[in-house]
Amino acid sequence: MTPVQVIANALTMLLPTILLAHQSAHHGNHWVYLLLLGSCMHLPVSCTYHLSAAFGRYTDPIDNDMRRLDQTLQHVVCVLYSYALSNGSVGYMLLNLVVNTRGVVRLWDPSTSNDKRRWRPIFVSGVLYLVPILAKGEVLCFSIAFLAFLLGGTAAFVLNRSGYGSVILHLLMVVHAYALVKAV
């Protein structure tokens, strides 16, 4: 990655958290605060991973402990988001906790190193935390959040060699975050 791509990647990672902070300040909704908490928990680990990978810190940018930690935090965020978007359903959160714990265990299993299957549990977990939006009848918010998630993940996967796949993902996560706020 070029320095411009690294800077763009780092700066765009901030945008969903900034949006959630702004929405938290204006809505005062405790579910939006929980969305912000999840984003704030993941942000420093993700920034550290992406910047370290961009500057060649890892012999394998995909199979390393910092990426596993980044994806572990994504699973933690999925559990928090499932609780927030289900308006505090402990049962639904526990279901998501089981699914995400399985995903975390797979991340740290040496047999899954760099096999390109580690994104599947994150995708499933992301869709699971969106289900309560659909259950509440918020079809538009669900559709926007799901499409932003799907298109962003696809861009990151397909364009990862170009250096701009993560930038597109992070920009679409702003749209995703906005749809989540509207759903709560």
trRosetta pair geometry for C-beta under 8 A, 3 or more apart (Angstrom, degrees):
i j d omega theta_ij theta_ji phi_ij phi_ji
1 5 4.3 -126 -169 89 97 127
1 6 5.3 119 122 -57 125 83
1 9 7.3 -18 -167 -14 154 141
1 54 4.4 -54 57 -142 136 93
1 163 4.4 139 -118 -126 85 114
2 5 4.8 97 52 6 75 102
2 6 7.1 -137 96 -5 40 86
2 163 6.6 52 17 -174 78 168
3 6 5.5 -54 -146 35 35 113
3 7 6.3 33 157 -17 68 105
4 7 5.9 -56 -148 38 30 109
4 8 6.2 30 153 -19 65 108
5 8 5.6 -53 -143 39 31 112
5 9 6.1 36 155 -24 64 106
5 54 7.2 -167 101 -139 94 126
5 163 3.8 -26 -155 162 156 124
5 164 6.5 -101 -132 -68 105 67
5 167 7.4 -108 -154 -39 72 128
6 9 5.7 -54 -149 34 28 114
6 10 6.4 24 155 -15 64 107
6 50 7.8 157 -146 142 72 91
6 51 6.5 83 -170 -123 107 66
6 54 4.1 136 -107 154 107 154
6 55 7.1 63 -122 -52 152 80
7 10 5.9 -56 -146 39 31 108
7 11 6.1 25 158 -15 67 111
8 11 6.0 -58 -140 41 27 107
8 12 6.1 21 164 -15 64 111
8 164 7.4 -16 105 -116 141 78
8 167 5.0 -3 135 -105 109 132
9 12 6.3 -61 -144 39 22 104
9 13 6.6 30 154 -28 59 106
9 50 5.4 -149 142 163 127 135
9 51 7.9 175 94 -73 116 62
9 54 6.7 174 50 -66 149 145
9 163 7.7 -99 -51 177 121 75
9 166 5.0 37 -133 94 105 122
9 167 5.6 -91 -88 -68 60 81
9 170 7.2 136 -154 -6 51 145
10 13 5.8 -54 -156 24 30 116
10 14 7.4 33 150 -23 60 99
10 47 5.8 68 -136 -141 87 95
10 50 6.6 177 -79 98 70 124
10 51 6.0 42 -82 -73 119 103
11 14 5.9 -51 -165 22 39 113
11 15 7.6 52 144 -37 63 95
12 15 5.5 -30 -160 1 49 121
12 166 7.6 148 78 128 126 78
12 167 5.0 112 18 -143 160 66
12 170 3.6 116 131 98 104 136
12 171 5.6 -51 -157 -54 126 73
13 16 7.8 -52 -176 24 38 95
13 17 7.9 21 142 2 63 112
13 43 6.6 137 148 -141 104 81
13 46 6.0 -173 -157 113 136 118
13 47 5.7 169 101 -82 153 84
13 50 6.9 -178 -56 30 148 156
13 166 7.9 -10 -68 156 97 109
13 170 5.1 -85 -79 -123 46 141
14 17 5.9 -75 -165 48 48 108
14 18 5.7 48 146 -27 84 110
14 43 7.2 69 -105 -149 54 126
15 18 5.5 -54 -141 35 32 113
15 19 6.3 34 160 -20 66 103
15 170 6.3 109 39 155 112 98
15 171 7.0 22 67 -105 157 48
15 173 7.5 126 84 80 99 93
15 174 4.8 -44 133 -77 116 118
16 19 5.6 -53 -149 35 33 113
16 20 6.4 30 154 -16 66 105
16 39 5.8 -142 117 -138 101 135
16 170 6.9 -125 -16 -165 105 71
16 173 4.4 -52 -62 125 138 103
16 174 5.2 -136 -81 -84 68 54
16 176 7.2 -15 -118 66 127 96
16 177 4.3 148 -153 -31 93 146
17 20 5.7 -54 -146 39 33 109
17 21 6.2 36 153 -21 66 105
17 36 7.2 93 -151 -147 68 71
17 39 4.4 176 -98 142 80 122
17 40 6.1 112 -141 -75 121 61
17 43 5.3 8 -56 -76 151 141
18 21 5.7 -53 -146 36 31 112
18 22 6.3 32 154 -19 64 105
19 22 5.7 -56 -150 37 30 111
19 23 6.2 25 154 -14 66 109
19 174 5.4 130 -26 -147 150 82
19 177 5.1 120 88 101 129 133
19 178 6.2 -72 170 -65 141 83
19 181 7.8 -130 143 -20 100 143
20 23 5.7 -55 -142 42 32 110
20 24 6.1 39 154 -26 65 105
20 32 6.9 -179 -162 -179 80 84
20 35 5.4 -140 -141 115 127 101
20 36 4.2 172 140 -92 115 77
20 39 5.2 137 31 25 156 154
20 177 5.5 -92 -58 -175 95 130
20 181 7.0 -171 -114 -67 67 119
21 24 5.6 -51 -146 33 29 114
21 25 6.5 30 155 -19 62 104
21 36 5.9 110 -77 -135 55 126
22 25 5.9 -56 -153 34 30 110
22 26 6.5 11 156 -6 64 113
23 26 5.9 -66 -144 46 32 102
23 27 5.5 9 167 -4 72 119
23 32 5.5 -125 122 -165 104 136
23 36 7.9 -168 68 -64 92 111
23 177 8.0 -173 8 146 145 100
23 178 7.7 172 -64 -115 144 60
23 181 4.6 -57 -180 -134 160 153
24 27 6.4 -63 -125 47 22 94
24 28 7.6 88 177 -74 52 27
24 29 7.6 -114 -126 50 56 70
24 32 5.0 -176 -93 125 68 108
24 33 5.3 99 -136 -86 118 62
24 35 8.0 -161 -70 65 104 93
24 36 4.8 -14 -52 -38 142 151
25 28 7.9 7 180 -58 18 65
27 32 5.0 78 75 13 138 161
27 181 7.1 -168 -26 -169 157 107
29 32 4.2 80 73 5 100 107
29 33 7.0 -165 94 -9 52 82
29 184 6.1 149 140 125 145 111
30 33 5.2 -46 -149 33 41 119
30 34 6.6 46 151 -22 66 99
31 34 5.6 -48 -153 32 36 113
31 35 6.8 41 147 -19 63 99
31 84 4.4 128 -160 -164 82 89
31 85 7.4 121 -174 -71 123 35
31 87 6.8 -47 -86 -106 140 55
31 88 7.9 -105 -89 -41 101 84
31 184 4.0 -146 106 -170 136 145
32 35 5.5 -47 -152 33 39 115
32 36 6.5 41 148 -19 65 103
32 84 7.9 131 -59 -169 21 131
32 181 5.5 48 -115 -127 109 89
32 184 6.0 -176 -58 84 74 135
33 36 5.5 -54 -151 37 34 114
33 37 6.4 41 149 -25 65 101
34 37 5.4 -43 -146 29 35 116
34 38 6.7 38 154 -18 62 100
34 80 5.8 -164 169 175 97 100
34 81 7.8 162 126 -91 101 40
34 83 6.8 -104 167 91 151 103
34 84 4.1 -174 90 -84 128 121
35 38 5.9 -54 -156 34 32 111
35 39 6.5 28 151 -15 65 108
35 80 7.7 157 -96 128 35 107
35 81 6.4 62 -110 -107 77 82
35 84 5.5 -176 -53 132 78 168
35 177 7.1 136 162 -150 127 87
35 180 5.8 150 -126 127 146 131
35 181 6.8 -141 67 -78 164 74
35 184 7.4 -159 -29 6 130 150
36 39 5.7 -58 -148 40 33 110
36 40 6.1 32 155 -19 68 109
37 40 5.8 -58 -145 39 28 110
37 41 6.3 32 155 -24 64 105
37 80 6.6 -132 89 -170 103 150
38 41 5.8 -54 -149 31 30 112
38 42 6.5 18 159 -11 64 110
38 76 7.3 -177 -137 116 88 81
38 77 4.0 108 -178 -134 112 82
38 80 4.1 -177 -78 82 118 142
38 81 5.9 -38 -11 -50 176 85
38 84 7.8 -112 -13 -6 131 140
39 42 6.1 -63 -148 41 30 105
39 43 6.2 44 156 -42 66 106
39 77 7.1 80 -68 -131 42 128
39 177 7.2 37 -82 -114 144 131
40 43 5.8 -41 -140 14 30 121
41 45 7.9 -1 148 6 59 116
41 73 6.1 -165 127 -159 93 111
41 76 6.5 -91 120 107 142 129
41 77 6.7 -177 70 -76 113 89
41 80 7.9 128 26 -12 142 158
42 45 6.2 -79 -163 48 42 105
42 46 5.5 33 155 -21 82 119
42 70 7.6 75 -164 -157 86 63
42 73 4.4 151 -112 139 76 120
42 74 6.4 78 -127 -77 133 53
42 76 7.5 178 -72 68 93 103
42 77 5.2 -14 -46 -53 132 134
43 46 5.9 -65 -141 40 23 108
43 47 6.1 23 165 -18 65 109
44 47 5.8 -53 -142 38 30 111
44 48 6.2 33 157 -21 64 107
45 48 5.8 -55 -150 36 29 113
45 49 6.4 29 153 -18 64 106
45 66 7.6 -173 -174 -167 81 78
45 69 5.5 -124 -167 129 127 103
45 70 5.3 -180 133 -96 100 62
45 73 5.0 136 62 -13 148 156
46 49 5.7 -53 -147 36 32 111
46 50 6.2 23 160 -13 67 109
46 70 5.0 101 -98 -140 62 105
46 73 7.1 -122 -45 76 89 136
47 50 6.1 -60 -142 41 27 104
47 51 6.0 19 164 -11 66 113
48 51 6.3 -60 -140 42 22 104
48 52 6.0 21 162 -17 62 115
48 66 6.4 -120 116 -161 100 126
49 52 6.0 -66 -148 40 23 108
49 53 6.1 19 160 -16 64 111
49 66 4.4 171 -104 141 85 105
49 67 5.5 120 -155 -84 131 54
49 69 7.2 -174 -68 70 121 94
49 70 4.3 -39 -15 -55 161 136
50 53 5.8 -56 -144 38 28 109
50 54 6.1 28 157 -21 64 109
50 70 8.0 110 -36 -113 77 153
50 166 6.5 162 -128 163 131 165
51 54 5.7 -55 -144 37 30 112
51 55 6.3 10 162 -3 65 110
52 55 6.3 -68 -145 47 26 96
52 57 3.9 -50 -178 31 87 145
52 58 6.6 73 134 -24 100 97
52 66 6.0 12 65 97 148 170
53 56 7.8 49 179 -65 31 20
53 57 6.7 -73 -72 42 29 93
53 58 5.8 -22 -107 25 70 119
53 61 4.2 87 -152 -143 111 104
53 64 7.8 178 -88 39 97 141
53 66 7.8 -158 -47 88 93 126
53 67 7.4 63 -66 -68 132 106
58 61 5.2 133 77 -91 122 47
58 64 4.4 -78 -135 -57 139 158
58 66 7.3 -131 -66 36 131 116
58 67 7.9 18 -82 -22 172 110
59 64 7.9 141 45 -79 66 116
60 63 4.3 -9 117 52 136 89
60 64 6.0 169 79 -45 80 92
60 114 6.3 -64 171 -76 139 138
61 64 7.1 -47 -144 1 20 123
61 67 7.4 105 162 -57 51 138
62 67 6.4 -152 -165 128 30 177
62 114 5.0 98 101 -113 118 88
63 67 7.3 -88 -101 54 9 137
63 113 4.6 61 -139 -173 128 91
63 114 3.8 -55 -52 -48 123 103
64 67 5.1 92 61 9 78 102
64 68 7.2 -142 100 -5 40 90
65 68 5.3 -53 -148 38 38 115
65 69 6.2 41 153 -21 69 102
66 69 5.5 -49 -147 36 35 113
66 70 6.4 43 149 -23 64 101
67 70 5.3 -47 -148 33 36 117
67 71 6.4 28 155 -11 66 105
68 71 5.9 -59 -147 43 30 105
68 72 6.1 39 149 -27 65 104
68 107 4.9 138 -148 157 89 108
68 108 5.9 98 -174 -83 139 69
69 72 5.3 -47 -143 31 33 117
69 73 6.6 33 155 -17 63 101
70 73 6.1 -58 -157 35 28 108
70 74 6.8 33 144 -23 61 102
71 74 5.1 -42 -150 27 42 119
71 75 6.9 46 150 -19 64 96
71 107 5.4 -177 96 -122 123 140
71 118 6.4 7 -175 153 169 119
71 122 6.2 -90 -156 -70 98 134
72 75 5.7 -52 -160 32 36 112
72 76 6.7 38 144 -19 66 102
72 104 5.2 68 -127 -129 84 101
72 107 6.0 -159 -69 84 80 160
72 108 7.8 37 -77 -46 120 105
73 76 5.2 -46 -147 33 42 116
73 77 6.3 46 151 -21 67 101
74 77 5.6 -51 -150 35 33 114
74 78 6.6 40 148 -25 63 101
74 122 5.4 11 121 -133 135 119
74 125 7.8 121 133 84 89 137
75 78 5.4 -47 -151 29 36 116
75 79 6.9 37 151 -19 63 99
75 100 4.0 144 -175 -167 99 104
75 101 7.8 143 161 -63 136 28
75 103 5.1 -179 -105 88 132 123
75 104 5.1 -143 70 -60 165 95
75 107 7.8 -130 -22 -19 138 141
75 121 7.4 0 -96 127 114 111
75 122 6.8 -98 -70 -102 77 78
75 125 6.0 -57 -123 -175 69 176
76 79 5.9 -53 -158 32 35 111
76 80 6.6 31 148 -14 66 105
76 100 7.3 146 -68 159 30 143
77 80 5.6 -55 -148 40 36 111
77 81 6.0 34 155 -18 69 109
78 81 5.8 -55 -141 41 28 110
78 82 6.3 34 156 -26 63 103
78 96 6.3 -150 134 180 91 118
78 100 5.3 172 78 -93 120 131
78 122 7.5 -160 -48 -146 142 61
78 125 3.9 13 -169 153 165 115
78 126 6.2 -94 -108 -74 114 49
78 128 7.0 60 179 67 115 104
78 129 5.2 -149 -161 -33 70 132
79 82 5.8 -51 -149 29 30 112
79 83 6.8 28 152 -16 61 103
79 93 6.3 73 -174 -163 78 83
79 96 5.1 161 -114 119 62 111
79 97 5.2 64 -127 -86 125 68
79 100 5.2 -106 -54 30 100 159
79 129 8.0 -117 -69 -84 13 120
80 83 5.8 -59 -157 35 33 110
80 84 6.3 25 151 -14 68 109
81 84 5.6 -55 -141 41 35 109
81 85 5.7 21 165 -10 71 113
81 129 4.1 49 105 -177 107 148
81 180 7.1 -61 -148 -144 112 141
82 85 6.3 -58 -132 45 23 100
82 86 6.0 12 165 -8 61 117
82 92 5.8 -149 162 134 104 96
82 93 5.3 150 102 -105 105 59
82 95 7.8 -134 165 72 149 85
82 96 3.8 154 23 -27 172 168
82 128 6.3 -13 -97 123 123 94
82 129 4.1 -105 -71 -110 72 84
82 132 7.3 125 -156 -6 60 125
83 86 6.3 -67 -142 44 21 100
83 88 6.3 29 178 -112 80 36
83 89 7.1 -153 -133 55 52 57
83 90 7.7 28 -124 -96 99 42
83 92 7.4 161 -93 88 46 94
83 93 4.1 32 -80 -92 90 127
83 96 7.8 -130 -40 51 70 140
84 87 7.9 24 173 -75 31 28
84 88 7.9 28 -107 -58 28 55
84 180 8.0 47 108 174 123 113
84 184 6.3 -39 157 -89 93 146
85 129 5.7 105 33 171 139 81
85 130 7.1 -58 150 -110 165 28
85 132 4.6 145 127 67 90 122
85 133 5.8 -47 -174 -50 120 85
85 180 6.6 -79 -87 -150 114 93
85 183 6.2 12 -137 113 97 128
85 184 6.4 -104 -109 -69 55 101
86 89 3.7 -70 137 23 126 112
86 92 4.3 -177 -121 73 173 151
86 93 6.9 -147 48 -47 136 78
86 132 4.0 -143 -88 -89 68 158
87 132 7.4 -167 3 171 77 140
87 184 7.5 158 -80 -133 76 87
89 92 3.8 47 102 17 123 112
89 93 6.3 164 94 -15 65 84
89 132 7.2 -176 17 -101 133 139
90 93 5.6 -56 -147 40 32 113
90 94 6.2 35 154 -22 66 105
91 94 5.8 -55 -149 34 28 111
91 95 6.6 32 152 -19 62 103
92 95 5.6 -48 -151 33 35 115
92 96 6.5 32 151 -14 64 106
92 132 6.6 71 172 -65 164 122
93 96 5.6 -58 -151 41 33 111
93 97 6.2 42 148 -28 67 103
94 97 5.2 -44 -144 29 35 118
94 98 6.7 39 155 -20 63 97
95 98 6.0 -52 -157 30 31 110
95 99 6.7 26 149 -13 64 107
95 128 7.8 -145 117 -176 103 131
96 99 5.6 -54 -145 40 37 111
96 100 5.9 29 158 -13 70 111
96 125 6.8 97 -158 -147 91 86
96 128 5.6 161 -107 127 96 130
96 129 6.4 67 -125 -76 146 81
97 100 6.0 -59 -139 44 26 105
97 101 6.0 32 158 -25 63 107
98 101 5.9 -52 -144 32 26 111
98 102 6.7 28 155 -18 59 103
99 102 6.0 -58 -160 33 29 112
99 103 6.7 29 146 -18 63 107
99 121 7.4 175 163 -161 82 94
99 124 6.8 -126 177 119 126 113
99 125 5.9 166 121 -95 115 86
99 128 6.2 108 78 -21 163 173
100 103 5.2 -50 -149 35 40 116
100 104 6.4 42 152 -21 69 100
100 121 7.6 130 -121 161 44 110
100 125 5.2 80 -88 -120 88 137
101 104 5.7 -50 -148 34 34 111
101 105 6.4 37 152 -20 65 103
102 105 5.8 -53 -149 35 31 112
102 106 6.5 32 152 -18 64 105
102 121 6.7 -152 101 -133 87 137
103 106 5.7 -55 -151 36 32 112
103 107 6.5 40 150 -27 64 101
103 121 3.1 171 -113 145 106 141
103 122 6.5 132 -170 -58 143 56
103 124 7.7 -169 -77 61 128 108
103 125 6.0 -57 -22 -40 161 133
104 107 5.5 -46 -152 25 35 118
104 108 6.8 14 158 -3 65 107
105 108 6.4 -71 -153 45 30 98
105 109 6.4 44 148 -41 66 104
106 109 5.4 -46 -146 15 36 121
106 112 5.4 65 173 -27 80 165
106 117 7.9 -89 164 113 129 102
106 118 6.8 176 123 -119 104 74
106 121 6.0 140 51 -17 140 149
107 112 7.0 -92 -115 87 19 138
107 118 5.7 84 -107 -147 72 117
107 121 7.9 -110 -47 58 90 137
109 112 4.9 69 78 7 97 105
110 113 5.7 -13 -166 -29 52 114
111 115 8.0 -2 142 -22 57 146
112 115 5.4 -104 -161 29 53 122
112 117 6.1 -102 -148 68 102 106
112 118 5.8 114 154 -72 121 94
115 118 7.2 113 59 -25 78 85
116 119 7.2 -31 -179 13 55 106
117 120 5.5 -25 -174 3 67 120
118 121 7.1 -48 -169 30 46 99
118 122 7.4 38 142 -9 67 111
119 122 5.4 -63 -156 44 49 113
119 123 5.9 52 149 -26 79 104
119 153 7.2 138 -176 -165 128 118
119 157 7.2 4 -84 -86 178 120
120 123 5.7 -55 -147 34 30 111
120 124 6.4 28 157 -16 65 106
121 124 5.6 -52 -144 39 35 112
121 125 6.0 36 156 -20 67 107
122 125 5.6 -54 -144 39 30 112
122 126 6.2 34 154 -22 64 106
123 126 5.7 -54 -149 34 29 112
123 127 6.6 26 155 -15 64 104
123 153 6.5 99 -98 -164 101 168
124 127 5.9 -57 -151 38 31 108
124 128 6.3 34 150 -24 65 107
125 128 5.5 -51 -147 33 33 116
125 129 6.7 27 158 -16 65 100
126 129 6.3 -55 -151 34 30 102
126 130 6.8 27 151 -17 61 109
126 149 5.4 171 155 -168 135 142
127 130 5.6 -63 -156 36 36 113
127 131 7.0 58 148 -46 66 89
127 146 7.1 51 -117 -123 78 100
127 149 7.7 174 -72 110 64 150
128 131 5.8 -29 -158 -5 38 117
129 132 7.5 -39 -178 18 44 101
130 133 5.4 -46 -172 25 63 119
130 134 6.9 56 139 -15 80 100
130 142 5.8 114 170 -140 105 82
130 145 5.6 179 -123 107 120 127
130 146 5.8 120 168 -73 165 89
130 149 7.5 -119 -53 1 143 156
131 134 5.7 -58 -157 38 42 109
131 135 6.2 43 149 -23 72 107
132 135 5.1 -52 -141 38 40 117
132 136 6.3 40 158 -21 68 101
133 136 6.0 -57 -155 34 28 108
133 138 4.8 -77 -179 71 79 116
133 141 5.4 -122 -173 102 125 108
133 142 4.3 163 109 -79 115 88
133 145 6.6 77 47 34 173 146
133 179 8.0 42 -149 147 158 97
133 180 7.7 -98 -78 -118 137 57
133 183 4.3 -40 -122 -150 109 145
134 137 7.7 57 178 -66 35 15
134 138 7.0 -99 -84 61 26 68
134 139 6.7 57 -128 -99 71 57
134 142 4.4 69 -69 -100 80 161
136 183 7.1 126 59 -170 140 90
138 141 4.0 -16 154 37 115 119
138 142 5.8 129 100 -24 79 89
138 182 7.6 160 -165 118 134 89
138 183 4.9 143 115 -125 164 86
139 142 5.7 -57 -145 39 29 113
139 143 6.1 30 157 -22 66 108
140 143 5.7 -54 -144 36 29 111
140 144 6.3 25 159 -16 64 107
141 144 6.0 -56 -145 39 28 108
141 145 6.1 24 159 -15 65 111
141 179 4.7 150 -159 -174 70 87
141 180 7.6 129 178 -80 111 23
141 182 5.1 -157 -107 94 120 106
141 183 4.1 158 146 -73 151 94
142 145 6.0 -62 -145 42 26 107
142 146 5.9 22 160 -17 66 113
142 179 7.7 172 -53 164 13 125
142 183 7.3 94 -57 -101 62 134
143 146 5.9 -57 -140 40 25 108
143 147 6.1 20 163 -14 63 111
144 147 6.1 -58 -142 40 25 105
144 148 6.2 24 159 -18 62 110
144 175 6.4 -120 169 159 101 100
144 176 7.7 -178 132 -102 78 43
144 178 7.9 -63 133 86 134 93
144 179 4.1 -175 94 -95 112 139
145 148 6.0 -58 -147 37 26 110
145 149 6.2 27 155 -19 63 111
145 176 5.1 83 -142 -146 67 69
145 179 3.9 -153 -59 100 86 136
145 180 5.9 97 -108 -57 133 73
145 183 7.1 -26 -32 -28 143 139
146 149 5.7 -59 -149 38 29 113
146 150 6.0 24 156 -16 67 111
147 150 5.6 -54 -138 41 31 109
147 151 5.8 23 165 -12 68 111
148 151 6.2 -56 -135 44 23 103
148 152 5.8 24 162 -19 61 115
148 172 4.4 175 -165 172 82 94
148 173 6.9 146 150 -85 115 28
148 175 4.3 -166 -106 90 142 109
148 176 3.9 -157 101 -62 133 84
148 179 6.8 174 12 6 137 136
149 152 6.0 -59 -141 39 20 110
149 153 6.2 17 160 -15 59 111
149 172 7.6 -173 -60 133 23 115
149 173 7.9 68 -93 -99 60 69
149 176 5.5 98 -58 -112 77 134
150 153 6.0 -59 -146 38 24 108
150 154 6.3 24 156 -18 62 110
151 154 5.6 -54 -145 38 31 113
151 155 6.3 33 155 -21 65 105
151 168 8.0 -97 138 150 87 110
151 172 5.7 -157 88 -133 100 159
152 155 5.7 -53 -147 35 30 111
152 156 6.4 29 155 -18 64 105
152 168 6.4 -174 -129 124 64 77
152 169 3.9 98 180 -134 94 60
152 170 7.6 141 -152 -18 124 22
152 171 7.7 -173 -110 64 107 63
152 172 3.6 -154 -71 73 109 133
152 173 5.9 101 -137 -48 168 75
152 176 7.1 -62 -4 -33 147 132
153 156 5.7 -53 -146 36 32 111
153 157 6.3 27 156 -16 65 109
153 169 6.6 78 -71 -119 33 111
154 157 5.8 -60 -147 39 30 108
154 158 5.8 13 163 -7 69 115
155 158 6.2 -61 -131 46 25 99
155 159 5.3 -18 -178 22 66 120
155 165 5.0 173 142 -149 70 71
155 168 3.8 -90 147 97 153 134
155 169 5.6 -166 77 -56 107 73
155 172 7.3 137 24 -4 138 139
156 159 7.0 -60 -111 56 13 84
156 160 6.0 44 168 -75 54 91
156 165 4.3 118 -126 149 33 104
156 166 5.4 62 -121 -83 98 53
156 168 7.1 -155 -57 69 63 93
156 169 4.1 20 -55 -52 113 137
157 160 6.3 -27 -150 -27 17 113
157 165 6.9 -170 22 -171 22 142
158 165 6.6 169 66 -113 57 124
159 162 4.6 -46 -173 32 84 121
159 164 5.7 -53 150 76 130 76
159 165 3.4 165 82 -75 87 93
159 168 6.6 62 56 19 146 136
160 165 4.5 -60 -72 36 46 153
160 166 7.3 63 -117 -35 72 85
161 165 7.9 61 22 -16 42 127
162 165 6.3 116 51 -31 95 86
163 167 7.9 31 134 -8 62 116
164 167 4.8 -51 -158 36 64 121
164 168 6.2 66 145 -23 82 97
165 168 5.9 -56 -154 35 32 108
165 169 6.4 34 149 -19 65 106
166 169 5.2 -50 -146 37 38 117
166 170 6.2 38 156 -20 69 103
167 170 5.9 -55 -148 37 29 108
167 171 6.4 28 153 -18 63 106
168 171 5.8 -54 -147 37 31 111
168 172 6.3 26 156 -13 65 108
169 172 6.0 -64 -151 42 27 106
169 173 6.3 33 151 -28 65 106
170 173 5.4 -48 -148 28 34 117
170 174 7.5 47 150 -26 59 89
171 174 5.9 -40 -168 14 39 113
171 175 7.7 33 141 -8 62 98
172 175 5.4 -46 -160 35 50 113
172 176 6.2 57 141 -23 70 103
173 176 4.9 -45 -142 38 42 122
173 177 6.1 48 155 -24 68 100
174 177 5.8 -50 -146 35 28 110
174 178 6.5 31 152 -19 61 106
175 178 5.7 -54 -150 35 31 113
175 179 6.5 31 152 -18 64 105
176 179 5.9 -58 -154 35 29 110
176 180 6.6 30 150 -20 64 104
177 180 5.6 -52 -151 33 34 114
177 181 6.5 35 152 -20 66 102
178 181 5.7 -52 -150 34 33 111
178 182 6.5 31 152 -16 65 106
179 182 5.7 -54 -148 39 33 111
179 183 6.3 37 151 -25 65 106
180 183 5.6 -56 -150 33 32 114
180 184 6.8 15 158 -7 66 103
181 184 6.4 -64 -151 41 31 97
